[in-house]
Amino acid sequence: MHIWVDADACPVVIKDILFRAAKRTQLPLTLVANRLLRVPPSPWIRALQVPSGFDVADRHIAAEAAAGDLVITADVPLAAQVIAKGARVLDPRGELLDAGNIQERLTLRNLMDELRSGGTDTGGPAAFSAADARSFAGRLDTILAKLPAR
C-alpha cells in the first residue's frame, strides 16, 4: 500500500499523524502539492511539488494511485476517481469514502456548487477541530491494523 496525500489543503496535524504512521508501519507516504512542503527525513516519506494550476495535484494523484492504495483527500471528485481504481479514501476529518457512499457525496457536492454559482451563500465547512484529528487518527489506525504483517 502507498499512502497519497492531497497536501495543498491538508491540515498540519493530519500530516503529522501521517508522518508518524509512515515511520511506524514503513509504508511509503507521498504528499503532493503545488507548493514546496517540508517533510521529516525518512526513507518512507517524500514531498512532490507539482506545477501550479487548477487540480494539477489531484490529476497527479489520480494517475498514480492504484488499487489497494490509501488516498487522503477532502476533494470529492478526486476521491471518486481513485475509488474507481480500487484505492481507499480517507478524508482529513476521518470519514472513509468508498463505492457505497461516493455517489451521494458527489451529488451533494454538485448541488452545493450549483447553489453557490447561483449566488446562494451555503456557508463553508465547520472549522477543523481536535475531534476531527482524533477521528482521523482512529480511522487511520483501524485501516493500518488490517494490513498484513510486513
Secondary structure, DSSP 8 states (H G I E B T S, - for coil): --EEEETTS--HHHHHHHHHHHHHHT--EEEEESS-----S-TTEEEEE--SSTTHHHHHHHHH--TT-EEE-S-HHHHHHHHHTT-EEE-TTS-EE-TTTHHHHHHHHHHHHHHHHTT----------HHHHHHHHHHHHHHHHTS---
